[in-house]
Amino acid sequence: MKKASVLYGSSEPSKGATALYRKLGVNSDDWKSQVRVNPFTPLIYFKGDRKKSLEVASKSLDMTEDELKLYAVPFFLAD
């Protein structure tokens, strides 16, 4: 199982989710903040194939992938 190397969240209420923390190294337990982060900011970790997740979700919700993308968090759509 891979360990997280990036944690996402919103640094301000008016901003979308972006990378807030990155792991310093593959075997490291230390993290470096990418921006100033407010205390108690919820963090998001995504594990999996984003494209496959969009395909499965669009089928289960009976929506096209383009319709579904309108509801997705911006970081989820980034390559």
Distance bins in CASP14 RR format, pairs under 12 A and 6 or more apart:
PFRMAT RR
TARGET T0000
AUTHOR 0000-0000-0000
RMODE 2
METHOD distances of the structure
MODEL  1
1 47 0 0 0 0 1 0 0 0 0 0 0
1 48 0 0 0 0 0 1 0 0 0 0 0
2 23 0 0 0 0 0 1 0 0 0 0 0
2 26 0 0 0 0 1 0 0 0 0 0 0
2 45 0 0 0 0 0 1 0 0 0 0 0
2 46 0 0 0 0 0 1 0 0 0 0 0
2 47 1 0 0 1 0 0 0 0 0 0 0
2 48 0 0 0 0 1 0 0 0 0 0 0
3 23 1 0 0 1 0 0 0 0 0 0 0
3 25 0 0 0 0 0 1 0 0 0 0 0
3 26 0 0 0 0 1 0 0 0 0 0 0
3 27 0 0 0 0 1 0 0 0 0 0 0
3 28 0 0 0 0 1 0 0 0 0 0 0
3 29 0 0 0 0 1 0 0 0 0 0 0
3 31 0 0 0 0 0 1 0 0 0 0 0
3 45 0 0 0 0 1 0 0 0 0 0 0
3 47 0 0 0 0 1 0 0 0 0 0 0
4 19 0 0 0 0 0 1 0 0 0 0 0
4 20 0 0 0 0 0 1 0 0 0 0 0
4 21 0 0 0 0 1 0 0 0 0 0 0
4 22 0 0 0 0 1 0 0 0 0 0 0
4 23 1 0 0 1 0 0 0 0 0 0 0
4 25 0 0 0 0 0 1 0 0 0 0 0
4 26 0 0 0 0 0 1 0 0 0 0 0
4 28 0 0 0 0 0 1 0 0 0 0 0
4 29 0 0 0 0 0 1 0 0 0 0 0
4 31 0 0 0 0 1 0 0 0 0 0 0
4 43 0 0 0 0 1 0 0 0 0 0 0
4 44 0 0 0 0 0 1 0 0 0 0 0
4 45 1 0 1 0 0 0 0 0 0 0 0
4 46 0 0 0 0 1 0 0 0 0 0 0
4 47 1 0 0 1 0 0 0 0 0 0 0
4 48 0 0 0 0 0 1 0 0 0 0 0
5 19 0 0 0 0 1 0 0 0 0 0 0
5 21 0 0 0 0 1 0 0 0 0 0 0
5 22 1 0 0 1 0 0 0 0 0 0 0
5 23 1 0 1 0 0 0 0 0 0 0 0
5 24 0 0 0 0 1 0 0 0 0 0 0
5 25 1 0 0 1 0 0 0 0 0 0 0
5 26 1 0 0 1 0 0 0 0 0 0 0
5 27 0 0 0 0 0 1 0 0 0 0 0
5 28 0 0 0 0 1 0 0 0 0 0 0
5 29 0 0 0 0 0 1 0 0 0 0 0
5 30 0 0 0 0 0 1 0 0 0 0 0
5 31 0 0 0 0 1 0 0 0 0 0 0
5 32 0 0 0 0 0 1 0 0 0 0 0
5 45 0 0 0 0 1 0 0 0 0 0 0
5 46 0 0 0 0 0 1 0 0 0 0 0
5 47 0 0 0 0 0 1 0 0 0 0 0
6 17 0 0 0 0 0 1 0 0 0 0 0
6 18 0 0 0 0 0 1 0 0 0 0 0
6 19 1 0 1 0 0 0 0 0 0 0 0
6 20 0 0 0 0 1 0 0 0 0 0 0
6 21 1 0 0 1 0 0 0 0 0 0 0
6 22 1 0 1 0 0 0 0 0 0 0 0
6 23 1 0 0 1 0 0 0 0 0 0 0
6 24 0 0 0 0 0 1 0 0 0 0 0
6 25 0 0 0 0 0 1 0 0 0 0 0
6 31 0 0 0 0 1 0 0 0 0 0 0
6 32 0 0 0 0 0 1 0 0 0 0 0
6 33 0 0 0 0 0 1 0 0 0 0 0
6 34 0 0 0 0 1 0 0 0 0 0 0
6 43 0 0 0 0 1 0 0 0 0 0 0
6 44 0 0 0 0 1 0 0 0 0 0 0
6 45 1 0 0 1 0 0 0 0 0 0 0
6 46 0 0 0 0 1 0 0 0 0 0 0
6 47 0 0 0 0 0 1 0 0 0 0 0
6 75 0 0 0 0 1 0 0 0 0 0 0
6 78 0 0 0 0 0 1 0 0 0 0 0
7 17 0 0 0 0 0 1 0 0 0 0 0
7 18 0 0 0 0 0 1 0 0 0 0 0
7 19 1 0 0 1 0 0 0 0 0 0 0
7 20 1 0 1 0 0 0 0 0 0 0 0
7 21 1 0 1 0 0 0 0 0 0 0 0
7 22 1 0 0 1 0 0 0 0 0 0 0
7 23 0 0 0 0 1 0 0 0 0 0 0
7 31 1 0 0 1 0 0 0 0 0 0 0
7 32 0 0 0 0 0 1 0 0 0 0 0
7 33 0 0 0 0 1 0 0 0 0 0 0
7 34 0 0 0 0 1 0 0 0 0 0 0
7 35 0 0 0 0 0 1 0 0 0 0 0
7 37 0 0 0 0 1 0 0 0 0 0 0
7 41 0 0 0 0 1 0 0 0 0 0 0
7 42 0 0 0 0 0 1 0 0 0 0 0
7 43 1 0 1 0 0 0 0 0 0 0 0
7 44 1 0 0 1 0 0 0 0 0 0 0
7 45 1 0 1 0 0 0 0 0 0 0 0
7 46 0 0 0 0 1 0 0 0 0 0 0
7 47 0 0 0 0 0 1 0 0 0 0 0
7 75 0 0 0 0 0 1 0 0 0 0 0
8 15 0 0 0 0 0 1 0 0 0 0 0
8 16 0 0 0 0 1 0 0 0 0 0 0
8 17 1 0 1 0 0 0 0 0 0 0 0
8 18 1 0 0 1 0 0 0 0 0 0 0
8 19 1 0 1 0 0 0 0 0 0 0 0
8 20 1 0 0 1 0 0 0 0 0 0 0
8 21 0 0 0 0 1 0 0 0 0 0 0
8 22 0 0 0 0 0 1 0 0 0 0 0
8 34 0 0 0 0 1 0 0 0 0 0 0
8 35 0 0 0 0 0 1 0 0 0 0 0
8 37 0 0 0 0 0 1 0 0 0 0 0
8 41 0 0 0 0 0 1 0 0 0 0 0
8 42 0 0 0 0 1 0 0 0 0 0 0
8 43 1 0 0 1 0 0 0 0 0 0 0
8 44 1 0 1 0 0 0 0 0 0 0 0
8 45 1 0 0 1 0 0 0 0 0 0 0
8 46 1 0 0 1 0 0 0 0 0 0 0
8 47 0 0 0 0 0 1 0 0 0 0 0
8 73 1 0 0 1 0 0 0 0 0 0 0
8 74 0 0 0 0 1 0 0 0 0 0 0
8 75 1 0 1 0 0 0 0 0 0 0 0
8 76 0 0 0 0 1 0 0 0 0 0 0
8 78 0 0 0 0 1 0 0 0 0 0 0
9 15 0 0 0 0 1 0 0 0 0 0 0
9 16 1 0 0 1 0 0 0 0 0 0 0
9 17 1 0 1 0 0 0 0 0 0 0 0
9 18 1 0 0 1 0 0 0 0 0 0 0
9 19 0 0 0 0 1 0 0 0 0 0 0
9 20 1 0 1 0 0 0 0 0 0 0 0
9 21 0 0 0 0 1 0 0 0 0 0 0
9 33 0 0 0 0 0 1 0 0 0 0 0
9 34 0 0 0 0 0 1 0 0 0 0 0
9 35 0 0 0 0 1 0 0 0 0 0 0
9 37 0 0 0 0 1 0 0 0 0 0 0
9 38 0 0 0 0 0 1 0 0 0 0 0
9 40 0 0 0 0 0 1 0 0 0 0 0
9 41 1 0 0 1 0 0 0 0 0 0 0
9 42 1 0 0 1 0 0 0 0 0 0 0
9 43 1 0 1 0 0 0 0 0 0 0 0
9 44 1 0 1 0 0 0 0 0 0 0 0
9 45 0 0 0 0 1 0 0 0 0 0 0
9 46 0 0 0 0 0 1 0 0 0 0 0
9 73 0 0 0 0 1 0 0 0 0 0 0
9 74 0 0 0 0 0 1 0 0 0 0 0
9 75 1 0 0 1 0 0 0 0 0 0 0
9 76 0 0 0 0 0 1 0 0 0 0 0
10 16 1 0 1 0 0 0 0 0 0 0 0
10 17 1 0 1 0 0 0 0 0 0 0 0
10 18 1 0 0 1 0 0 0 0 0 0 0
10 19 0 0 0 0 0 1 0 0 0 0 0
10 20 0 0 0 0 1 0 0 0 0 0 0
10 35 0 0 0 0 0 1 0 0 0 0 0
10 37 0 0 0 0 1 0 0 0 0 0 0
10 38 0 0 0 0 1 0 0 0 0 0 0
10 41 1 0 0 1 0 0 0 0 0 0 0
10 42 1 0 0 1 0 0 0 0 0 0 0
10 43 0 0 0 0 1 0 0 0 0 0 0
10 44 0 0 0 0 1 0 0 0 0 0 0
10 73 0 0 0 0 1 0 0 0 0 0 0
10 74 0 0 0 0 1 0 0 0 0 0 0
10 75 0 0 0 0 1 0 0 0 0 0 0
11 17 0 0 0 0 1 0 0 0 0 0 0
11 18 1 0 0 1 0 0 0 0 0 0 0
11 19 0 0 0 0 0 1 0 0 0 0 0
11 20 1 0 0 1 0 0 0 0 0 0 0
11 21 0 0 0 0 0 1 0 0 0 0 0
11 33 0 0 0 0 1 0 0 0 0 0 0
11 34 0 0 0 0 1 0 0 0 0 0 0
11 35 1 0 1 0 0 0 0 0 0 0 0
11 36 1 0 0 1 0 0 0 0 0 0 0
11 37 1 0 1 0 0 0 0 0 0 0 0
11 38 1 0 0 1 0 0 0 0 0 0 0
11 39 0 0 0 0 0 1 0 0 0 0 0
11 41 1 0 0 1 0 0 0 0 0 0 0
11 42 0 0 0 0 0 1 0 0 0 0 0
11 43 0 0 0 0 0 1 0 0 0 0 0
12 18 0 0 0 0 0 1 0 0 0 0 0
12 20 0 0 0 0 0 1 0 0 0 0 0
12 35 0 0 0 0 1 0 0 0 0 0 0
12 36 0 0 0 0 1 0 0 0 0 0 0
12 37 0 0 0 0 1 0 0 0 0 0 0
12 38 1 0 0 1 0 0 0 0 0 0 0
12 41 0 0 0 0 1 0 0 0 0 0 0
13 38 0 0 0 0 1 0 0 0 0 0 0
13 41 0 0 0 0 0 1 0 0 0 0 0
13 42 0 0 0 0 0 1 0 0 0 0 0
15 35 0 0 0 0 1 0 0 0 0 0 0
15 36 0 0 0 0 0 1 0 0 0 0 0
15 37 0 0 0 0 0 1 0 0 0 0 0
15 38 0 0 0 0 0 1 0 0 0 0 0
15 41 0 0 0 0 0 1 0 0 0 0 0
15 73 0 0 0 0 0 1 0 0 0 0 0
15 74 0 0 0 0 1 0 0 0 0 0 0
15 75 0 0 0 0 0 1 0 0 0 0 0
16 35 0 0 0 0 0 1 0 0 0 0 0
16 41 0 0 0 0 0 1 0 0 0 0 0
16 44 0 0 0 0 0 1 0 0 0 0 0
16 72 0 0 0 0 0 1 0 0 0 0 0
16 73 1 0 0 1 0 0 0 0 0 0 0
16 74 1 0 1 0 0 0 0 0 0 0 0
16 75 1 0 0 1 0 0 0 0 0 0 0
16 76 0 0 0 0 0 1 0 0 0 0 0
16 77 0 0 0 0 0 1 0 0 0 0 0
16 78 0 0 0 0 0 1 0 0 0 0 0
17 35 0 0 0 0 0 1 0 0 0 0 0
17 41 0 0 0 0 0 1 0 0 0 0 0
17 42 0 0 0 0 1 0 0 0 0 0 0
17 43 0 0 0 0 1 0 0 0 0 0 0
17 44 1 0 0 1 0 0 0 0 0 0 0
17 45 0 0 0 0 0 1 0 0 0 0 0
17 46 0 0 0 0 1 0 0 0 0 0 0
17 72 0 0 0 0 0 1 0 0 0 0 0
17 73 1 0 1 0 0 0 0 0 0 0 0
17 74 1 0 0 1 0 0 0 0 0 0 0
17 75 1 0 1 0 0 0 0 0 0 0 0
17 76 1 0 0 1 0 0 0 0 0 0 0
17 77 0 0 0 0 0 1 0 0 0 0 0
17 78 0 0 0 0 1 0 0 0 0 0 0
18 33 0 0 0 0 0 1 0 0 0 0 0
18 34 1 0 0 1 0 0 0 0 0 0 0
18 35 1 0 0 1 0 0 0 0 0 0 0
18 37 0 0 0 0 0 1 0 0 0 0 0
18 41 0 0 0 0 0 1 0 0 0 0 0
18 43 0 0 0 0 0 1 0 0 0 0 0
18 44 0 0 0 0 0 1 0 0 0 0 0
18 73 0 0 0 0 1 0 0 0 0 0 0
18 74 1 0 0 1 0 0 0 0 0 0 0
18 75 1 0 0 1 0 0 0 0 0 0 0
18 76 0 0 0 0 0 1 0 0 0 0 0
18 78 0 0 0 0 1 0 0 0 0 0 0
19 31 0 0 0 0 0 1 0 0 0 0 0
19 32 0 0 0 0 0 1 0 0 0 0 0
19 33 0 0 0 0 1 0 0 0 0 0 0
19 34 1 0 1 0 0 0 0 0 0 0 0
19 35 0 0 0 0 1 0 0 0 0 0 0
19 37 0 0 0 0 0 1 0 0 0 0 0
19 43 0 0 0 0 0 1 0 0 0 0 0
19 44 0 0 0 0 0 1 0 0 0 0 0
19 45 0 0 0 0 0 1 0 0 0 0 0
19 46 0 0 0 0 0 1 0 0 0 0 0
19 74 0 0 0 0 0 1 0 0 0 0 0
19 75 1 0 0 1 0 0 0 0 0 0 0
19 78 0 0 0 0 1 0 0 0 0 0 0
20 31 0 0 0 0 1 0 0 0 0 0 0
20 32 0 0 0 0 0 1 0 0 0 0 0
20 33 1 0 0 1 0 0 0 0 0 0 0
20 34 1 0 1 0 0 0 0 0 0 0 0
20 35 1 0 0 1 0 0 0 0 0 0 0
20 36 0 0 0 0 1 0 0 0 0 0 0
20 37 1 0 1 0 0 0 0 0 0 0 0
20 38 0 0 0 0 1 0 0 0 0 0 0
20 41 1 0 0 1 0 0 0 0 0 0 0
20 42 0 0 0 0 0 1 0 0 0 0 0
20 43 1 0 0 1 0 0 0 0 0 0 0
20 44 0 0 0 0 1 0 0 0 0 0 0
20 45 0 0 0 0 0 1 0 0 0 0 0
20 75 0 0 0 0 0 1 0 0 0 0 0
21 30 0 0 0 0 0 1 0 0 0 0 0
21 31 1 0 1 0 0 0 0 0 0 0 0
21 32 1 0 0 1 0 0 0 0 0 0 0
21 33 1 0 1 0 0 0 0 0 0 0 0
21 34 1 0 0 1 0 0 0 0 0 0 0
21 35 0 0 0 0 1 0 0 0 0 0 0
21 36 0 0 0 0 0 1 0 0 0 0 0
21 37 1 0 0 1 0 0 0 0 0 0 0
21 41 0 0 0 0 1 0 0 0 0 0 0
21 43 1 0 0 1 0 0 0 0 0 0 0
21 44 0 0 0 0 0 1 0 0 0 0 0
21 45 0 0 0 0 0 1 0 0 0 0 0
22 28 0 0 0 0 0 1 0 0 0 0 0
22 30 0 0 0 0 0 1 0 0 0 0 0
22 31 1 0 0 1 0 0 0 0 0 0 0
22 32 1 0 1 0 0 0 0 0 0 0 0
22 33 0 0 0 0 1 0 0 0 0 0 0
22 34 1 0 0 1 0 0 0 0 0 0 0
22 35 0 0 0 0 0 1 0 0 0 0 0
23 29 0 0 0 0 1 0 0 0 0 0 0
23 30 1 0 0 1 0 0 0 0 0 0 0
23 31 1 0 1 0 0 0 0 0 0 0 0
23 32 1 0 0 1 0 0 0 0 0 0 0
23 33 0 0 0 0 0 1 0 0 0 0 0
23 34 0 0 0 0 0 1 0 0 0 0 0
23 45 0 0 0 0 0 1 0 0 0 0 0
24 30 1 0 1 0 0 0 0 0 0 0 0
24 31 1 0 0 1 0 0 0 0 0 0 0
24 32 1 0 1 0 0 0 0 0 0 0 0
24 33 0 0 0 0 0 1 0 0 0 0 0
24 34 0 0 0 0 0 1 0 0 0 0 0
25 31 0 0 0 0 1 0 0 0 0 0 0
25 32 0 0 0 0 1 0 0 0 0 0 0
31 37 0 0 0 0 0 1 0 0 0 0 0
31 43 0 0 0 0 0 1 0 0 0 0 0
31 45 0 0 0 0 0 1 0 0 0 0 0
33 41 0 0 0 0 0 1 0 0 0 0 0
33 43 0 0 0 0 0 1 0 0 0 0 0
34 75 0 0 0 0 0 1 0 0 0 0 0
35 41 0 0 0 0 0 1 0 0 0 0 0
37 43 0 0 0 0 1 0 0 0 0 0 0
42 73 0 0 0 0 0 1 0 0 0 0 0
43 75 0 0 0 0 0 1 0 0 0 0 0
44 73 1 0 0 1 0 0 0 0 0 0 0
44 74 0 0 0 0 0 1 0 0 0 0 0
44 75 1 0 0 1 0 0 0 0 0 0 0
44 76 0 0 0 0 1 0 0 0 0 0 0
45 75 0 0 0 0 0 1 0 0 0 0 0
45 76 0 0 0 0 0 1 0 0 0 0 0
46 53 0 0 0 0 1 0 0 0 0 0 0
46 54 0 0 0 0 0 1 0 0 0 0 0
46 72 0 0 0 0 0 1 0 0 0 0 0
46 73 0 0 0 0 1 0 0 0 0 0 0
46 75 1 0 0 1 0 0 0 0 0 0 0
46 76 1 0 0 1 0 0 0 0 0 0 0
46 77 0 0 0 0 0 1 0 0 0 0 0
46 78 0 0 0 0 0 1 0 0 0 0 0
47 53 0 0 0 0 0 1 0 0 0 0 0
48 54 0 0 0 0 0 1 0 0 0 0 0
48 56 0 0 0 0 0 1 0 0 0 0 0
48 76 0 0 0 0 0 1 0 0 0 0 0
49 55 0 0 0 0 1 0 0 0 0 0 0
49 56 0 0 0 0 1 0 0 0 0 0 0
49 57 0 0 0 0 0 1 0 0 0 0 0
49 76 0 0 0 0 0 1 0 0 0 0 0
50 56 0 0 0 0 0 1 0 0 0 0 0
50 57 0 0 0 0 0 1 0 0 0 0 0
50 65 0 0 0 0 0 1 0 0 0 0 0
50 68 0 0 0 0 0 1 0 0 0 0 0
50 69 0 0 0 0 0 1 0 0 0 0 0
50 72 0 0 0 0 1 0 0 0 0 0 0
50 73 0 0 0 0 0 1 0 0 0 0 0
50 75 0 0 0 0 1 0 0 0 0 0 0
50 76 1 0 0 1 0 0 0 0 0 0 0
50 77 1 0 0 1 0 0 0 0 0 0 0
50 78 0 0 0 0 1 0 0 0 0 0 0
50 79 0 0 0 0 1 0 0 0 0 0 0
51 57 0 0 0 0 0 1 0 0 0 0 0
51 58 0 0 0 0 0 1 0 0 0 0 0
51 65 0 0 0 0 1 0 0 0 0 0 0
51 68 0 0 0 0 0 1 0 0 0 0 0
51 69 0 0 0 0 0 1 0 0 0 0 0
51 72 0 0 0 0 0 1 0 0 0 0 0
51 76 0 0 0 0 0 1 0 0 0 0 0
51 77 0 0 0 0 0 1 0 0 0 0 0
51 79 0 0 0 0 1 0 0 0 0 0 0
52 58 0 0 0 0 0 1 0 0 0 0 0
52 59 0 0 0 0 0 1 0 0 0 0 0
52 65 0 0 0 0 0 1 0 0 0 0 0
53 59 0 0 0 0 0 1 0 0 0 0 0
53 60 0 0 0 0 0 1 0 0 0 0 0
53 65 0 0 0 0 0 1 0 0 0 0 0
53 68 0 0 0 0 1 0 0 0 0 0 0
53 69 0 0 0 0 0 1 0 0 0 0 0
53 72 0 0 0 0 1 0 0 0 0 0 0
53 73 0 0 0 0 0 1 0 0 0 0 0
53 76 0 0 0 0 1 0 0 0 0 0 0
53 77 0 0 0 0 0 1 0 0 0 0 0
54 60 0 0 0 0 0 1 0 0 0 0 0
54 61 0 0 0 0 0 1 0 0 0 0 0
54 63 0 0 0 0 0 1 0 0 0 0 0
54 64 0 0 0 0 0 1 0 0 0 0 0
54 65 1 0 1 0 0 0 0 0 0 0 0
54 66 0 0 0 0 1 0 0 0 0 0 0
54 67 0 0 0 0 0 1 0 0 0 0 0
54 68 1 0 0 1 0 0 0 0 0 0 0
54 69 1 0 0 1 0 0 0 0 0 0 0
54 70 0 0 0 0 0 1 0 0 0 0 0
54 71 0 0 0 0 0 1 0 0 0 0 0
54 72 1 0 0 1 0 0 0 0 0 0 0
54 73 0 0 0 0 0 1 0 0 0 0 0
54 76 0 0 0 0 1 0 0 0 0 0 0
54 77 0 0 0 0 1 0 0 0 0 0 0
55 61 0 0 0 0 0 1 0 0 0 0 0
55 63 0 0 0 0 0 1 0 0 0 0 0
55 64 0 0 0 0 0 1 0 0 0 0 0
55 65 1 0 0 1 0 0 0 0 0 0 0
55 68 0 0 0 0 1 0 0 0 0 0 0
55 69 0 0 0 0 0 1 0 0 0 0 0
56 63 0 0 0 0 0 1 0 0 0 0 0
56 65 0 0 0 0 0 1 0 0 0 0 0
56 68 0 0 0 0 0 1 0 0 0 0 0
57 63 0 0 0 0 1 0 0 0 0 0 0
57 64 0 0 0 0 0 1 0 0 0 0 0
57 65 0 0 0 0 1 0 0 0 0 0 0
57 67 0 0 0 0 0 1 0 0 0 0 0
57 68 1 0 1 0 0 0 0 0 0 0 0
57 69 0 0 0 0 0 1 0 0 0 0 0
57 71 0 0 0 0 1 0 0 0 0 0 0
57 72 0 0 0 0 1 0 0 0 0 0 0
57 76 0 0 0 0 0 1 0 0 0 0 0
58 64 1 0 0 1 0 0 0 0 0 0 0
58 65 1 0 1 0 0 0 0 0 0 0 0
58 66 0 0 0 0 1 0 0 0 0 0 0
58 67 1 0 0 1 0 0 0 0 0 0 0
58 68 1 0 1 0 0 0 0 0 0 0 0
58 69 0 0 0 0 1 0 0 0 0 0 0
58 70 0 0 0 0 0 1 0 0 0 0 0
58 71 0 0 0 0 0 1 0 0 0 0 0
58 72 0 0 0 0 0 1 0 0 0 0 0
59 65 0 0 0 0 1 0 0 0 0 0 0
59 67 0 0 0 0 0 1 0 0 0 0 0
59 68 0 0 0 0 1 0 0 0 0 0 0
60 68 0 0 0 0 1 0 0 0 0 0 0
61 67 0 0 0 0 1 0 0 0 0 0 0
61 68 1 0 0 1 0 0 0 0 0 0 0
61 69 0 0 0 0 0 1 0 0 0 0 0
61 70 0 0 0 0 0 1 0 0 0 0 0
61 71 0 0 0 0 1 0 0 0 0 0 0
61 72 0 0 0 0 0 1 0 0 0 0 0
62 68 0 0 0 0 0 1 0 0 0 0 0
63 69 0 0 0 0 1 0 0 0 0 0 0
63 70 0 0 0 0 1 0 0 0 0 0 0
63 71 0 0 0 0 1 0 0 0 0 0 0
63 72 0 0 0 0 0 1 0 0 0 0 0
64 70 0 0 0 0 0 1 0 0 0 0 0
64 71 0 0 0 0 0 1 0 0 0 0 0
65 71 0 0 0 0 0 1 0 0 0 0 0
65 72 0 0 0 0 1 0 0 0 0 0 0
65 77 0 0 0 0 0 1 0 0 0 0 0
66 72 0 0 0 0 0 1 0 0 0 0 0
66 77 0 0 0 0 0 1 0 0 0 0 0
68 76 0 0 0 0 0 1 0 0 0 0 0
68 77 0 0 0 0 0 1 0 0 0 0 0
69 76 0 0 0 0 1 0 0 0 0 0 0
69 77 1 0 0 1 0 0 0 0 0 0 0
69 78 0 0 0 0 0 1 0 0 0 0 0
70 77 0 0 0 0 0 1 0 0 0 0 0
71 77 0 0 0 0 0 1 0 0 0 0 0
72 78 0 0 0 0 0 1 0 0 0 0 0
END
